[in-house]
Amino acid sequence: MSASSTSEERTKAETSAPGLRANTGSEAPALYTYYWDVMVRRSRLMMFVSVGVTAVVFLAAMLQRPEYQATASLLASQEDGSAGKVNLFGSRDGASWSARGPNLANHIEMLRSNTLAALVLKALPESARNLMNRTGLLDPVRVQRLIQVRPVRDADVIRLSVRAPSSELARELAEAYVTTYQEYSLTRSRADISAVRNFVELQLAAVAARLDSAETSLEEFKRCQSVVDITQETRALVERQAQVLVRYQQASALRAGLEQRLAYLKSGLAEYGTEGPVSALAEELAALRTERASLVLAGYATTSPRVEQLDRRLRAADERLRAELGQLADRPAAVDPAQIPRAFERIFDLEPQLAEAQATEAALAEQVRMCNEELAHVPVQERLLARLTRDVEVNRQVYSLLAQRREEARIQEAGRICAIGVVDPPQDGIKTKPNLRNSTIVALLVGLCVSFAVVLTVDRLDNKVRVPEDLERQGGVLLANIPRFVAQVMPPTQVKAATDGDGSSSSVAAAESFRVLRTNIQFATAGRPTRTMLVTSAGAGEGKTTVAANLALVMAQSGKKTLLIDADLRRPRLHALFEIRKKPGLTDATLLGVPLDQAIRPGPVEGLSLLCSGTLPPSPVDFLNSTLFARVLERLAGTYECVVFDSPPVLVSADAAILASRLDAVILVARMGQTDRRALAEAGKVLNQAGAHTIGVVANELRPKPAYGYHRYRYRYYHYRHRGALSPTGAD
């Protein structure tokens, strides 16, 4: 008999899917349950892989080269060590943005730089350099990889860590880093004052040479010309001219010193590439300040409208420039740790001073010219003596002033403190690698992760049906779990003994599982007349004959008049299982006219009859398709309440598909650990294409493990809920 129209519609819908129907919603097994089941089923593999990987990772970690780490803590303070700057001739610069704190990003980048690593290598002792050369670390790039620099949260403290192959080398490297960076930072902090001091020393040497030359010329002139002194009027003119010349040379020296400092600051800013809006605003501000200084020198009052207008323009330009510098100052810089805004502020302070110095120098130059014109009216010998006396006096005063400014520059340079202080000096390095505790933890974690990934991969690649959940995940309806017992093939006599209460515990469990199968079949076929059913499998050796025999036996025990037919016309086995003759049988009653009463034999329990295969026909397919077989099938279905057929495997021959199309229900048998999921899905597809009504799958030879023991599934089938037939599929 064929399936109903509703089942046919459902079968067509399922046939269009590429695989078996997947469970959804609350019916889907929990993910954690699946993972746990996989680990339990493949616990041996997981343990083997875990132990192996853990051992390899642990050995690799313990055999790595020893490594020691030395640590130092550095305090980064404000880079300017003084409240202000002393200019060449007495005026003081204001503190430039002195409220700004240290830029830790600059210090960190400098500590990580290749430049500092090269300086550290030069500062190392010879023994340390030889050791690093032997280990292949005498290279700035390699040294950079040995250090780790990080800021301490909510503090201006930098933590410097240095790794090395030995404890002493780690400490020496850390000490070299701390000392070298302190010297480098101090040198950068003193650079602008050092430039002024160097300039003053050069000027002092030149003035000293001029003073010696002037004194020698004066003495020579007095000796040769026999002139001892000059007149009172000429002396007054010489003194006035000397004062003007001293002021003029002071102005010249001040202008040259300011130019020197400005050139140094601008060259430092050039390293940052401060072009664009910043450069344009800086030039605009400098021009405005120069213009204002010129107006003030020309006699304009600070309250005049023209000066006030320049002040307003200066304030607006200064605000725009500070906004641009506020963004630029946050950028880490590895070339110069000095802050850009402070350098610009110094430039802004120095440029108007330079403009004023240039104007003063020009005015004094004019006064010097006028004094020279007055001196030209004095007699020749007296004029020459006056000039020589003037030169000596001027050079003497300038030399004294330059000597004083040199000492002031030295004091200011010495007063500059280092922006880097040592909080915790480096100690002997602590061994960090290999670390037994960390290596053990890492090895265990890696071993567990790799083993878990391996068992999941193996499980995904394994196409065998291992547990009943595999059937459910493919969308099949699980009818029963038949446990695996000692004999692996349970004869009906054992089932009878088990149902009578006389048998082993495994036999009793097997009998109970067949009763569960019987109950679930009744639930699956509720509301549908089902007298004939086929028990088959995808391939050979999956236990379909045993399941069919025991199913017929428990059906008979329930009070139904049951007939078990051996329809496997290629390799029949029921006669051997029940220890009866094969002939006469089904084919003899159908083709040779043997009465059915003679072909049918009584079974081991009341209500059960047996019909063996009989004489094997030359073409089982033609026999099952014949009209004679259809008549016999109709007659048997009208005589017995339940007719159970055993047939060849679905994928071995077409016999099972032909039989399935003529019967009311089909039951597939899957042997745990042997049945291929793809073969099972293909069998379902063949049966559905034949129009069969597949009501579910039986999980045969389930291993009674704690995780998949019989009792875990025993009671669930009393709450069985029908979900539909096995869906057709192709490959798994």
C-alpha positions in Angstrom: 0.0 0.0 0.0 1.2 3.5 -0.7 1.4 6.4 1.7 -1.4 9.0 2.1 -1.5 12.2 0.1 -0.4 14.2 3.2 2.7 12.1 3.5 3.4 12.4 -0.2 3.3 16.2 0.0 5.6 16.2 3.0 7.9 13.8 1.2 8.1 16.0 -1.9 8.9 19.0 0.2 11.6 17.1 2.0 13.0 15.7 -1.2 13.7 19.2 -2.5 16.2 19.8 0.4 19.8 18.9 -0.3 20.1 17.0 3.0 18.2 15.6 5.9 16.0 18.0 7.7 17.8 19.9 10.5 16.3 20.3 13.9 15.2 23.8 14.9 13.9 25.6 17.9 13.6 23.8 21.2 14.1 20.4 19.4 17.7 21.2 18.5 20.1 19.6 20.9 22.0 22.0 23.1 25.4 22.9 21.8 27.1 22.2 25.1 25.5 18.7 25.2 26.9 18.0 21.8 30.4 19.1 22.8 30.2 17.0 26.0 29.0 14.0 24.1 31.9 14.3 21.5 34.5 14.6 24.3 33.1 11.5 26.1 32.9 9.4 23.0 36.4 10.4 21.9 37.9 10.7 25.3 40.8 8.4 24.5 41.8 10.4 21.4 41.4 13.6 23.3 43.6 12.4 26.2 46.2 11.1 23.8 46.4 14.3 21.8 46.3 16.5 24.9 49.1 14.6 26.6 51.2 14.7 23.4 50.7 18.3 22.7 51.2 19.4 26.3 54.5 17.4 26.5 55.8 19.0 23.2 54.9 22.5 24.2 56.2 22.1 27.7 59.6 20.7 26.5 59.9 23.5 23.8 59.2 26.1 26.5 61.7 24.6 29.0 64.4 24.2 26.3 64.4 27.8 25.2 67.3 30.1 25.8 67.4 31.5 29.4 66.3 35.1 29.6 66.7 37.6 32.5 64.9 40.9 33.0 66.1 44.0 34.8 63.7 46.9 35.6 64.1 50.6 36.3 61.6 53.3 37.1 62.2 56.8 35.7 60.5 60.1 36.8 59.9 62.5 34.0 59.8 66.1 35.2 59.3 69.4 33.4 62.1 69.8 30.9 63.0 73.3 31.8 65.1 73.4 35.0 65.1 77.1 35.4 62.3 79.7 35.8 63.6 81.8 33.0 66.4 82.5 30.6 69.2 85.1 30.9 69.9 86.8 27.7 73.4 87.9 26.6 73.3 91.3 28.2 71.0 91.3 31.2 67.3 91.0 30.1 65.4 87.9 31.2 63.0 85.8 29.1 59.7 84.8 30.7 59.0 81.2 31.6 57.5 79.7 28.4 54.4 77.7 29.1 56.1 76.5 32.3 52.8 75.2 33.6 52.8 72.4 31.0 53.8 69.0 32.4 56.2 66.5 30.8 55.3 64.8 27.6 55.7 61.1 28.4 55.1 60.1 24.8 58.2 61.9 23.8 60.3 60.3 26.4 58.9 56.8 25.6 59.6 57.2 21.9 63.1 58.4 22.6 63.8 55.4 24.8 62.6 53.1 22.1 64.6 54.9 19.3 67.4 53.4 17.3 69.5 56.5 18.0 69.5 55.9 21.8 70.2 52.2 21.3 73.3 53.1 19.3 74.4 55.5 22.1 73.8 52.7 24.7 76.0 50.3 22.9 78.8 52.8 22.9 78.4 53.4 26.6 78.5 49.7 27.6 81.6 48.3 29.3 83.9 46.3 27.1 83.0 43.0 28.8 79.3 43.6 28.2 80.0 44.5 24.5 82.0 41.3 24.1 79.2 39.2 25.6 76.6 40.8 23.4 78.8 40.3 20.3 79.0 36.6 21.1 75.3 36.3 21.4 74.6 38.3 18.3 73.0 41.3 20.1 75.6 43.9 19.2 73.2 45.7 16.9 70.9 48.7 17.6 68.0 47.0 16.0 68.4 43.9 18.2 68.9 46.0 21.3 65.6 47.8 20.5 63.8 44.5 20.7 65.2 43.8 24.2 63.6 46.8 25.9 60.0 47.4 26.9 58.9 50.9 27.9 55.5 51.7 29.3 54.0 54.6 31.4 52.7 54.1 34.9 49.0 55.0 35.1 48.2 58.4 36.7 51.9 59.2 37.3 54.8 60.9 35.4 56.8 57.6 35.8 58.1 55.4 33.1 58.9 51.7 33.6 61.9 50.5 31.6 62.4 46.8 31.3 65.5 45.2 29.6 65.9 41.6 28.7 69.2 39.8 28.2 70.7 36.3 28.2 72.3 36.8 31.7 71.4 38.6 34.9 74.5 40.8 34.9 74.1 41.8 31.3 70.4 42.8 31.9 71.4 45.0 34.8 74.3 46.6 32.8 72.1 47.3 29.8 69.4 48.8 32.0 72.0 51.0 33.8 73.4 52.1 30.4 70.0 53.0 29.2 69.2 55.1 32.2 72.6 56.9 32.3 72.7 57.5 28.5 69.2 58.9 28.4 69.9 61.2 31.3 73.0 62.5 29.6 71.1 62.8 26.3 68.2 64.6 27.9 70.4 67.0 29.8 72.4 67.8 26.7 69.2 68.6 24.8 68.0 70.7 27.7 71.3 72.8 27.8 71.6 73.0 24.0 70.3 76.6 23.6 72.3 78.0 26.6 75.4 76.1 25.4 75.1 77.8 22.0 75.0 81.2 23.7 78.0 80.3 25.9 80.0 79.1 22.9 79.3 82.3 21.1 80.3 84.4 24.1 83.6 82.5 24.4 84.4 83.0 20.8 83.6 86.8 21.1 85.7 87.0 24.3 88.7 85.4 22.6 88.4 87.9 19.7 88.0 90.9 22.0 91.0 89.7 24.1 93.1 89.6 20.9 91.9 93.2 19.9 92.6 94.5 23.4 96.2 93.1 23.4 96.7 94.6 19.9 95.3 98.0 21.0 97.4 98.2 24.2 100.5 97.3 22.2 99.8 100.0 19.5 99.2 102.6 22.2 102.5 101.9 24.0 104.4 101.9 20.7 102.8 105.2 19.6 103.7 106.9 22.9 107.3 105.7 22.7 107.8 106.7 19.1 106.0 110.0 19.1 107.1 111.0 22.6 103.5 111.9 23.4 102.4 111.2 26.9 98.8 112.6 27.2 96.1 114.5 25.4 94.3 117.7 26.2 91.3 117.9 28.5 88.9 118.7 25.7 90.1 115.8 23.6 90.0 113.5 26.6 86.3 114.3 27.1 85.6 113.7 23.5 87.4 110.3 23.7 85.5 109.3 26.8 82.2 110.2 25.2 83.2 108.3 22.0 84.3 105.3 24.1 81.0 105.1 25.9 79.2 105.2 22.5 81.5 102.5 21.1 81.0 100.3 24.1 77.3 100.6 23.8 77.5 99.9 20.1 79.6 96.7 20.6 77.2 95.6 23.3 74.3 96.1 20.9 76.2 94.2 18.2 77.0 91.3 20.5 73.5 91.2 21.7 72.1 91.1 18.2 74.6 88.4 17.2 73.7 86.3 20.3 70.0 86.6 19.6 70.5 85.6 16.0 72.5 82.6 17.2 69.7 81.4 19.6 67.0 82.0 17.0 68.9 80.0 14.4 69.3 77.1 16.8 65.6 77.1 17.8 64.4 77.4 14.2 66.7 74.5 13.1 65.2 72.4 15.9 61.7 73.1 14.7 62.7 72.3 11.1 63.2 68.7 12.2 59.4 68.5 13.0 58.4 69.8 9.6 56.3 72.6 11.1 55.0 73.9 7.8 51.5 75.0 6.8 49.3 77.0 9.1 51.8 76.9 12.0 54.6 78.4 10.0 52.4 81.0 8.4 51.0 82.1 11.7 54.5 82.2 13.3 55.7 84.5 10.5 52.7 86.7 10.8 53.2 87.1 14.5 56.9 87.8 14.2 56.2 90.5 11.6 53.6 92.2 13.8 55.9 92.2 16.8 58.7 93.6 14.8 56.4 96.4 13.5 55.3 97.2 17.1 58.9 97.3 18.4 59.8 99.7 15.5 56.9 102.0 16.4 57.9 102.1 20.1 61.5 102.9 19.2 60.3 105.6 16.9 58.6 107.3 19.8 55.0 106.1 19.6 53.3 105.7 23.0 51.8 102.4 23.9 48.4 104.0 24.2 48.5 105.4 20.6 45.8 104.1 18.3 48.3 102.6 15.9 50.1 100.6 18.7 46.8 99.5 20.2 45.6 98.2 16.8 48.8 96.2 16.5 48.2 94.8 20.0 44.8 93.6 19.0 46.1 91.9 15.9 48.9 90.4 17.9 46.5 88.9 20.4 44.3 87.4 17.7 47.3 85.9 15.9 48.6 84.5 19.2 45.3 82.8 20.0 45.1 81.2 16.5 48.7 80.0 16.8 48.2 78.5 20.3 45.2 76.6 19.0 47.4 75.1 16.2 50.2 74.3 18.6 47.9 72.7 21.0 47.2 70.0 18.4 50.8 69.7 17.4 52.1 69.4 20.9 50.2 66.1 21.5 52.1 64.4 18.7 54.9 62.0 20.0 58.3 63.0 18.6 61.4 60.9 18.5 63.8 63.6 17.2 63.7 66.2 19.9 62.0 65.8 23.3 61.6 69.6 23.7 58.0 70.7 23.3 57.2 72.5 20.1 55.0 75.2 21.8 57.8 76.1 24.2 60.2 76.5 21.3 57.8 78.8 19.4 57.2 80.8 22.5 61.0 81.4 22.9 61.1 82.4 19.3 58.3 84.9 19.8 60.1 86.3 22.8 63.4 86.6 21.0 62.3 88.1 17.7 61.1 91.5 19.1 64.3 91.6 21.2 66.3 91.1 18.0 64.4 93.8 16.2 65.0 96.2 19.1 68.7 95.2 19.2 69.0 95.9 15.5 67.4 99.3 15.8 69.6 100.2 18.8 72.7 99.0 16.9 71.8 101.3 14.0 71.2 104.3 16.2 74.5 103.8 18.0 76.3 103.4 14.7 75.1 106.8 13.8 76.4 108.3 17.1 79.8 106.6 16.5 80.0 108.3 13.1 79.2 111.7 14.6 81.9 111.3 17.2 84.4 110.3 14.5 83.6 113.5 12.6 84.2 115.6 15.8 87.5 113.8 16.4 88.6 114.6 12.8 89.1 118.3 13.8 91.7 117.5 16.4 95.4 117.7 15.5 96.8 114.6 13.9 99.1 113.3 16.6 96.6 114.1 19.3 93.8 112.5 17.3 95.8 109.3 16.7 96.6 109.1 20.5 93.0 109.7 21.3 91.9 106.9 18.9 94.4 104.5 20.4 93.3 105.4 23.9 89.7 105.0 22.9 90.3 101.5 21.4 92.0 100.3 24.5 89.3 101.6 26.8 86.5 100.2 24.6 88.0 96.8 24.3 88.8 96.7 28.0 85.2 97.4 28.9 83.8 95.0 26.3 86.2 92.3 27.5 85.1 92.7 31.1 81.4 92.6 30.1 81.8 89.5 28.0 83.7 87.8 30.8 80.9 88.5 33.2 78.3 87.2 30.7 80.3 84.0 30.1 80.3 83.2 33.8 76.5 83.9 33.9 76.0 81.5 31.0 78.1 78.9 32.7 76.1 79.2 35.9 72.8 79.1 34.0 74.0 76.0 32.0 75.0 74.3 35.2 71.7 75.2 36.8 69.8 73.3 34.1 68.7 70.0 35.8 68.0 66.7 34.0 64.3 66.1 33.1 64.8 62.4 33.9 65.2 61.2 37.5 65.7 57.7 38.7 63.1 56.3 41.1 64.2 52.7 41.2 67.7 52.0 39.9 68.2 48.7 38.0 69.0 45.6 40.0 70.3 42.2 38.9 68.0 40.7 36.3 65.3 38.2 37.4 65.0 35.0 35.4 61.8 35.2 33.3 62.4 32.3 30.8 62.0 29.4 31.0 59.3 29.7 33.7 58.1 26.4 35.1 54.7 27.6 36.3 53.9 29.7 33.2 55.2 27.0 30.8 53.0 24.4 32.6 49.9 26.5 32.4 50.5 27.4 28.7 51.3 23.8 27.8 48.1 22.6 29.5 46.0 25.2 27.8 47.5 24.6 24.4 47.1 20.8 24.8 43.4 21.1 25.8 42.6 23.5 23.0 44.4 21.4 20.4 42.9 18.2 21.6 39.4 19.7 21.6 39.9 21.0 18.1 41.2 17.6 17.0 38.3 15.6 18.4 35.8 18.1 16.9 37.5 17.9 13.5 37.6 14.1 13.6 34.0 14.0 14.7 33.0 16.3 11.8 35.0 14.2 9.3 33.6 11.0 10.7 30.6 9.9 8.6 29.6 7.0 10.7 26.5 7.1 12.9 28.0 6.9 16.4 25.1 8.0 18.7 21.3 8.3 18.4 21.8 12.1 18.3 23.4 11.8 14.9 20.1 10.4 13.6 18.2 13.2 15.1 20.5 15.9 13.8 19.8 14.6 10.3 16.1 15.0 10.9 15.3 11.3 11.4 12.6 10.1 13.8 14.3 7.8 16.4 12.0 4.9 17.2 14.1 2.9 19.6 17.6 2.2 20.9 18.6 -1.5 20.8 21.5 -2.0 23.2 24.5 -4.0 22.4 24.7 -7.3 24.2 27.3 -10.1 24.4 26.1 -12.1 21.4 25.5 -9.0 19.3 22.7 -11.0 17.6 19.8 -11.7 19.9 17.8 -14.8 18.8 14.0 -14.7 19.3 14.4 -17.5 21.9 16.3 -15.1 24.1 13.7 -12.4 23.7 11.0 -14.9 24.7 13.0 -15.9 27.8 13.6 -12.3 28.6 9.9 -11.4 28.3 9.1 -14.4 30.5 11.5 -13.0 33.2 14.0 -15.8 32.7 17.2 -14.3 31.2 20.3 -12.2 31.7 20.1 -8.5 32.5 21.3 -7.6 28.9 18.5 -9.8 27.5 15.9 -8.1 29.6 17.2 -4.7 28.5 17.0 -5.8 24.9 13.4 -7.1 25.3 12.4 -3.9 26.9 13.9 -1.9 24.0 11.8 -3.9 21.5 8.7 -3.3 23.5 9.6 0.4 23.3 10.0 0.0 19.6 6.6 -1.5 19.4 5.0 1.3 21.4 6.6 4.0 19.3 5.5 2.3 16.1 1.9 2.5 17.4 2.4 6.2 18.1 3.9 6.9 14.7 1.1 5.1 12.9 -1.8 6.4 15.0 -4.8 7.4 12.9 -3.4 5.4 9.9 -4.2 1.7 9.2 -0.9 -0.1 9.3 -0.9 -3.9 8.8 2.2 -4.4 6.7 5.6 -3.0 7.5 9.1 -3.5 6.1 12.3 -3.6 8.2 15.3 -2.8 6.1 18.7 -1.0 6.2 21.0 1.1 4.0 23.7 -1.6 3.9 24.4 -5.2 4.8 25.3 -6.4 8.3 23.3 -3.7 10.2 21.0 -6.1 12.1 17.7 -5.6 10.2 16.9 -9.4 10.2 17.3 -9.6 14.0 15.3 -6.4 14.5 12.5 -7.7 12.2 12.3 -11.0 14.0 12.2 -9.6 17.5 9.8 -6.9 16.4 7.4 -9.6 15.1 7.8 -11.5 18.4 6.9 -8.6 20.6 4.0 -7.7 18.3 2.6 -11.2 18.8 3.1 -11.0 22.5 0.9 -7.9 22.5 -2.0 -10.0 21.3 -1.8 -9.2 17.6 -1.9 -12.0 15.1 1.5 -11.5 13.5 3.3 -13.0 10.4 7.0 -12.6 9.8 8.0 -13.0 6.2 11.5 -13.5 4.9 11.4 -11.3 1.7 15.2 -11.3 1.3 15.2 -13.4 -1.9 19.0 -13.1 -2.3 20.4 -14.0 1.1 17.6 -15.3 3.3 18.4 -15.8 7.0 15.1 -16.2 8.9 15.1 -20.0 8.5 18.5 -20.3 10.1 17.6 -17.9 12.9 14.5 -19.9 13.8 16.1 -23.2 12.9 13.4 -24.3 10.5 13.3 -25.4 6.8 13.5 -22.7 4.1 11.0 -24.6 1.8 8.2 -24.4 1.1 8.1 -20.6 1.5 6.9 -17.3 -0.1 8.0 -18.0 -3.6 6.6 -21.6 -3.5 3.2 -20.4 -2.4 3.2 -17.6 -5.0 4.6 -19.3 -8.1 4.3 -23.1 -7.5 0.8 -23.2 -6.1 1.8 -24.5 -2.6 -1.0 -23.7 -0.2 -0.2 -20.9 2.2 -1.2 -23.1 5.1 1.6 -25.5 4.3 4.2 -22.7 3.7 3.4 -20.8 6.9 4.8 -22.3 10.1 4.1 -21.5 13.8 6.6 -19.3 15.6 8.2 -19.7 19.1 5.4 -17.7 20.8 1.7 -17.8 20.5 0.3 -15.5 17.8 3.4 -15.5 15.7 3.7 -17.3 12.3 6.7 -17.6 10.0 6.9 -17.6 6.2 10.4 -18.3 4.9 11.7 -17.2 1.5 11.3 -20.6 -0.2 12.9 -21.4 -3.5 15.0 -18.4 -4.7 13.7 -17.0 -8.0 16.1 -16.1 -10.8 14.9 -12.4 -10.7 13.6 -11.2 -7.3 12.7 -7.9 -8.8 10.3 -9.4 -11.3 8.9 -11.6 -8.6 8.1 -8.7 -6.3 6.6 -6.7 -9.2 4.4 -9.6 -10.3 0.6 -9.6 -10.0 0.7 -13.0 -8.2 2.8 -11.5 -5.4 0.4 -8.6 -5.1 -2.5 -11.0 -4.6 -0.7 -13.0 -2.0 0.3 -9.8 -0.2 -3.3 -8.6 -0.2 -4.5 -12.0 1.1 -2.0 -12.0 4.0 -2.8 -8.4 4.9 -6.4 -9.4 5.2 -5.6 -12.4 7.4 -3.1 -11.1 9.9 -3.2 -8.0 12.0 0.5 -7.3 11.6 2.8 -8.5 8.7 6.5 -7.8 9.2 8.8 -8.2 6.1 12.5 -8.7 6.1 14.2 -7.5 2.9 17.6 -6.9 1.3 19.4 -3.6 2.1 18.0 -0.6 0.2 21.3 0.3 -1.5 22.2 -3.3 -2.5 19.2 -4.0 -4.7 15.9 -2.6 -5.8 14.0 -5.3 -3.9 13.5 -3.1 -0.8 12.2 -0.1 -2.8 9.7 -2.2 -4.6 8.5 -3.8 -1.4 8.4 -0.5 0.4 6.1 1.0 -2.3 3.6 -1.9 -1.6 3.6 -1.8 2.2 2.0 0.5 4.8 5.2 1.5 6.7 9.0 1.2 6.5 11.5 1.0 9.3 15.2 1.7 8.7 17.8 0.1 10.9 21.1 1.9 11.5 24.0 0.1 13.3 25.9 2.4 15.7 29.5 2.8 14.7 29.0 1.1 11.2 26.2 2.8 9.3 27.4 5.6 7.1 25.3 8.8 7.5 25.5 9.5 3.8 24.4 5.9 3.0 21.5 6.3 5.4 20.4 9.5 3.9 20.7 8.0 0.4 18.5 5.1 1.5 15.9 7.5 2.8 16.0 9.3 -0.6 15.5 6.0 -2.5 12.6 5.0 -0.3 10.9 8.4 -0.6 11.3 8.4 -4.4 9.5 5.0 -4.3 6.6 6.5 -2.5 7.3 4.6 0.8 6.0 5.8 4.2 9.2 5.7 6.3 8.1 6.1 9.9 11.5 6.2 11.6 14.9 4.8 12.3 16.1 2.2 14.9 19.5 2.7 16.5 20.9 -0.8 16.7 23.8 -2.1 18.9 24.1 1.0 21.1 27.0 0.7 23.5 25.8 0.8 27.1 28.2 3.6 28.2 27.3 5.9 31.1 26.8 8.8 28.6 24.8 6.7 26.2 23.5 3.9 28.3 20.2 2.3 27.7 18.5 3.8 30.7 19.2 7.3 29.5 17.0 6.7 26.5 14.6 4.2 28.1 12.0 6.5 29.4 12.1 9.2 26.7 10.2 7.0 24.3 7.2 6.8 26.6 6.9 10.5 25.8 7.5 10.0 22.1 6.2 12.7 19.8 5.9 12.0 16.1 8.0 14.4 13.9 7.6 13.0 10.5 9.4 10.5 8.2 13.0 10.3 7.4 13.9 12.9 4.9 15.6 12.0 1.6 19.1 13.2 1.1 22.2 12.9 -0.9 25.6 13.2 0.6 26.0 14.0 4.3 
